Amino acid sequence: MDPVRYRILGTTQALRPDGTPLPVGGARLRALLSVLALRGGRTVPVQLLVDEVWAGDPPADAAGALQALVGRLRRGLGADAIESVDGGYRLAARPDDIDLHRFERLTTDGIRALADGDPAKAAAVLDDALALWHGPALADLPDRTAEAARCRTRRLDALRARHTAALALGQAEQALPELTALCDSHPLDEPLQTLRLRALRDLGRPAEALAAYDDVRRLLAEQLGSDPGAELRALHAELLKPAPQATLGNLRARLTSFVGREADIDAIRGDLGGARLVTLLGPGGAGKTRLSQEAAETLRDTARDGIWLAELAPVDDPEAVPEAVLTAVGARETVLYGAGAEELRSADRHDDPVERLVEHCSRRRMLIVLDNCEHVVDAAARLTEHLLARCPGLTVLATSREPLGVPGEVLRPVESLPQPYALRLLTDRGAAARPGFSVDDDPEACAEICRRLDGLPLAIELAAARLRMLTPRQIADRLDDRFRLLTSGSRTVLPRQQTLRAVVDWSWDLLDEDEREVLSRLSVFAGGCDLPAAEAVCGPAALDALGSLVDKSLVVAAPSGDGAMRYRLLETVAEYARERLDEAGQRPRAERAHLTYYRELARLTDPLLRGSRQLEAVQRLQLEYENLRTALRHAVAERDEQEALTLALSLGWYWQMRDLRIEARNWCAEVMTLGPDPFAFAEPVPQAEPVWQRCTAEPPPYTGEVLAEARRGLHLAHFACMDTELDAWQNPAAQQKLRTIAATYPPGLPQSCRSPGILAVFAVMLTGDMDTVARLLDACVETCRTTPGYEWELAATLQMRATGLANRPQRAEEAARDADESLAIYERLGDAWGTAEALSARAEARERTGAYADAAADYEAAIEQARRLGAHAQEAVLSARLAGALLEDGQGERGERLLREVIDGLDGGHSEAMPFSRVILAGWLSITGRTAEAREQIRVLRENFGLAQFHVFDAFILSGEAWMDASEGLHEEARDKLRRALEQADNAVAQAMAPQLVSACLVIAAVALADSEPYDAARCLGAAEALLPPGHLNSTLERECRARAVAAVRAVLAEERYEAGYAEGGGLTAKEAAALV
C-alpha cells in the first residue's frame, strides 16, 4: 500500500498517493499533526506535544486532552497512522514522506554536490527541494516562531546555494532578476548581496556592482550601524583591484566554527562606536572570549594600528597585569616614539610598564582585548582607566564575570545561546567528535542537553566531546551528575576550561565567605526568588552578597513584572551550589528556612484571595508556585504533618480558582497519609466543635480542635477534587464515610461557612438528603448574619444556597434574592471571582423563570470578571452556560457558535465546561436535523470523560442517545437505553440533581412506543407531565421532544383512547411508569 504523504511547508495536509487530501480537522488537530510531522518517524513525548499544541497554555488534564486529539486524528488518517509508544506518540511515516524532511535531505545533498564541484547536479537537486514549498512553514503550529524561523533560514540557504550553482554554470543572466528580488526582501543578507554583485560582475557590469556595493554599505550603516562583512568587502576589493595590505595585531585564527552570535557582534560594534570601553559580562563558559575575538575581527577597519589580545587568565599577581598587556601588544622590549617613527629606544629606560604602555599606545589608533579580567579586576580597572585617559586613540574590549567599574564603561551581557543556536553548536562539535552525528538522530535528547546546560557554549562543547562514547540520550540521562560527566575538554585550553567543574570552581574561588554561603543557599529555590525570600533563607548577608553575585554573573537578575527584581541560578550553577551546600552540612537548615518562608507566604496570601487584592494574590502565588510546590514536597518528605497541612489548606482556594483539581487531589492525598483519618469513627460520630477563625489564621503548630478541623478540612478538600470520579462515592463504604462527614458537622458551625468546611454540604448532597442540605445552608447563612467579620462568608453561603435553590423552580425567586445579596457583598469587597459566581447563580435562577435574555446578560458580566482574573476554566464554564441561555432565548446561531468555541478551546480537557457543552450541543444538533453530528458529540464525550460513569450524568447521556435512536426509528435501541437511564435516575441523588430527568425519559419513551404500543405511549406522556417538578419550565429540547411525542402518539391512537391513556398515566408512580418502557 502506498504511503500517505504529509505537507507542513504551508498549510498542514495529509495526501493520499493520488494527491487528494485526507480530512485532518480543525486547528488543534492540524497543530498536533504539525508537531508529529516536524519530528516524523521519531517519538514525541507527551509533555512536548502538550507544550507545542497548546502553546504553553494547556488544559487542566492535558494528557487526557491530547489522547482525545490523537484519537480524532487517527480517525481521519487511519488507525495505524499514529503509533503509541512509551511516553509519547510517533507519526508512522518515512522522512521522505514528509515534505520538510525531504526538503532538508535534498538541500543537504544539493549543497554537498556544490561543494564537490558539481553545480549541475546541485541545481537539479535544489530545484526539487524548493518546489516542495507551498506556503509559510508550519503555518498551523500555534507557537511556531523558532522552528518556522529555522525553516525559513534553511530555505534561504537553499536559495543561496541554487544561485551559487547558477553562477557556476554561467547562468548569471537568468539568476540576476531573482537575486535582485531576494535582495530587495532581504536587504541585510550579505551572502545574497554578494551573489548579486558577482552576477553583475559576471555580466560585465562592474560599475553597477560597485554602485550596488555602496548602496549596501550605506544600508548596513544606517540600519545596523555596521560595515559590510569580510566576504562582501573582499569582493569589493576584487572589483577595485586594490593592493594587498598588512594585518596588524596578534589575533590568532580560530580553529572551530562560530555559531549563533551574529546579533551580538553587531551590538558590540554599535557599543564601540559610542564608547571606548565595552565589557562583555557573563558566567564562565558563556563564550565571552570567543565572542570578543570574533567581534574584534570585524573592527580592523577602525583600528589602523591593530587589534591586540591580552590574555589575563594566566596572570596570578595583579601587579603583573601591565607587564602582561605590554607583552601582548608587542612593546615589552621596545617602544615607538610615535606612529610611523623610525627611531627606537631601549625599553629598559622605562622601568614603569604602565608608562611604557602609555608611550606605546598614545599616538596609535588600536583596540586592545582584555580577556578574563575577573580575578584581577581591580588591577585591570586601574590600568584601563589610566590608558583611556592618556591614549585618545585607544579602545578597550574587555571580558569579565563582573564589571570593571571604570567611568564610561558600557556593559554588554553575554546571554546563554538560544535553543536553535545551541543545537547548531552541538551539531558542529558533535560531528567533529563523532563523524556522521546529527541532532536529528535524537532531537529530544539533544534539546534536553542544551536546555539543561543552560545554553552555555563551553558546557555544550564538553557534552559534544562525550559523543565519542555515549549517545545523546545517555548524556541527557546523566546530567544530574554533570560535573563528573563533562570532563573531556580540549587539552590545549587552560585547565580551568577543560572540565565543567573547573569552570565553576574558578568562579567559586573568587568569592568571599558570605558570597559562598548565599550562593549555596540560593540553590534551594525553584524558579528563582525575590529579595525578601533571599534574605529569609540566606540570612542578613543576602543583600550585599546578591549584588556582588549578580555582578560576578553567578546570579541572574531580571524584573519580575511586579516592580521588584527576581534572582535565579543557571541550572549548572545551581547544581554546583547544591553540592557545596551539602558539603557544608547546611542543606537541612536552608530547606527548613525555605519551607517556613513559603508556608508563611501561602498562609498570609490566602486571605487576600477573597477581596480587592485578589488579582495581586493570584499573581503572587502563580509567580512563586514552583517554590510553594518545593516547600510542600519537602514537608511531605520530612513527614511534617503540620507544615504540610498549613501549605495544603492555604493553597486550597488558589487551586480551586485556577482549576488545578488533579494537582490539589494528589497533594491532599499525600498530606492525608501524614496523619489520622478524622472521619474514621464508628457510631455515634463525635461532632465538630466551633472553630471561628481559619485553621491557618496562625502559624503552626496546631492543637486541639484547630488541628482536628485542619485534618477534616484537608479530607474535605480532597473529596471536593473527586468530582470526575463521583461513582467512587456510591459504594457502601464510601456512603458510610459521607454519612460520617454529615454527622460530624451539625448545622450552623462557623467553619461550615467557609472553604473547606462548607464542602461538607456536598457530602450530604451525595447521600441524596436534600432536606438536610437545605437546613445546613440556611443555618450557615444565619451564622454569618450574626457573626461580626463574616461578610465574605455570608456572600459565599448565599451564593451556594442560591445555586442550590435555582435547581428547584418553585424557589427560583428566593435563589435570585440570595444571588442579588451575595453579588452586592462581593462587589463591595472587590472580589472578582465571587462576583462571577454570584452573577452565575442569579443567571441560573433567571433561566428557571424563563428570563433568558437577563440570564445571558448576567453570564456575560460574569465572564468579564473571570477574564480579569485569568480564570480560564471558570470562563469556559460560564461561556457554556451563556450558550445554553442563548439557545433558549432564540439565538441559536450564536449559542451554537459559542458552544463550539468552548469545545475547541478545551480540546478534550477534563473541565466541567466540556461535558456540559457537548451534551447541550448534541441536544441542539439533534432537534435541528443533524443527528449524525450529535451522535459524534456523545461518542467523544463517552470516550474521554469518566463523568459518564457517574449515574446522573450517564442517565443524561443515555437519554440523549435514546432520543436520537427514537428520532431515527431505532425504537428497540431507544427503549434499551431508556431502561438503563431510568434505572440510573432512580435514586435520591439523581432526583435531587435532575428532578426532571424521569419525565424527560418518559417523553422519549412515548416516541419509541408510539408505533408498537400506542396506549402505553399515551400513559408515558401522562406520567411524564404528572412527575414534572412543580414550576418546571421546559427547555427548547424538552418542548421539541414532547411535541414530537404527542404528534406521534395522536397519529396512531384515537382521541378517546389517547385521553384515557394520558389520564391513566397521570396516576402512575415513577416506578410504574418506568415499567412501561
Buried (B, 14 or more C-beta within 10 A) or exposed (E): EEBBBBBBBBBBBBBEEEEEEBEBBBBBBBBBBBBBBBBBBBBBBBBBBBBBBBEEEBBBBBBBBBBBBBBBBBEBBBEEBBBEEEEBBBBBBEBBBBBBBBBBBBBBBBBBBBEEEBBEBBBBBBBBBBEBBBEBBBBBBBBBEEBBEBBEEBBBBBBBBBBBBBBBBEBBEBBBEBBBEBBEEBBBBBBBBBBBBBBBBBBEBBEBBBEBBEEBBEBBEEEBBBBBBEEBBEBBEBBEEEEEEEEBBBBEEEEEEBBBBEEBBBBBBBBBEEBBBBBBBBBBBBBBBBBBBBBBBBBBEBBEBBBBBBBBBEBEEBEBBBBBBBBBBBBBEEBBEEEEEEEEEEBEEBEEBBBBBBBBBBBBBBBBBBBBBBBBBEBBBBBBBBBBEBBEBBBBBBBBBBBBEBEEBBBBEBBBBBBBBBBBBBBBBBBBBBEEBEBBBBBBBBBBBBBBBBBBBBBBBBBBBBBEEBBBBBBBBBBEEBBEBBBBBEEEEBEBBBBBBBBBBBBBEBBEEBBBBBBBBBBBBBBBBBBEBBBBBBBEBBEEBBEBBBBBBBBBBEEBEEEEBBBBBBBBBBBBBBBBBEEBEBBEBBBBBBBBBBBBBBBEBBBBBBBEBBBEBBBBBEBBBEBBBBBBBBBBEBEBBBBBBBBBBBBBBBBBBBBBBBBBBEBBEBBBEBBEEBBEEEEEBEEBEEBEEBBBEEBBEBEEBBBBBBBBBBBBBBBBBBBBEBBEBBEEEBBBBBBBBBBBBBBBBBBBBBBBBBBBBBBBBBBBBBEBBBBBBBBBBBBBEEBEEBBBBBBBBBBBBBBBBBBBBEBBEBBBBBBBBBBBBBBEBBBBBBBBBBBBBBBBBBBBBBBBBBBBBBBBBBBBBBBBBBBBBBBBBBBBBBBBBBBBBEBBEBBBEBBBBBBEBBBBBBBBBBBBBBBBBBBBBBBEEBBEEBBBBBEBBBEBBBBBBBBBBBBBBBBBBBBBBBBBEBBEBBBBBBBBBBBBBBBEBBBBBBBBBBBBBBBBBBBBBBBEBBBBBBBBBBBBBBBBBEEBBBBBBBEBBBEBBBEBBBEBBEEEBBEBBBEBBBEBEBEEBBEBB
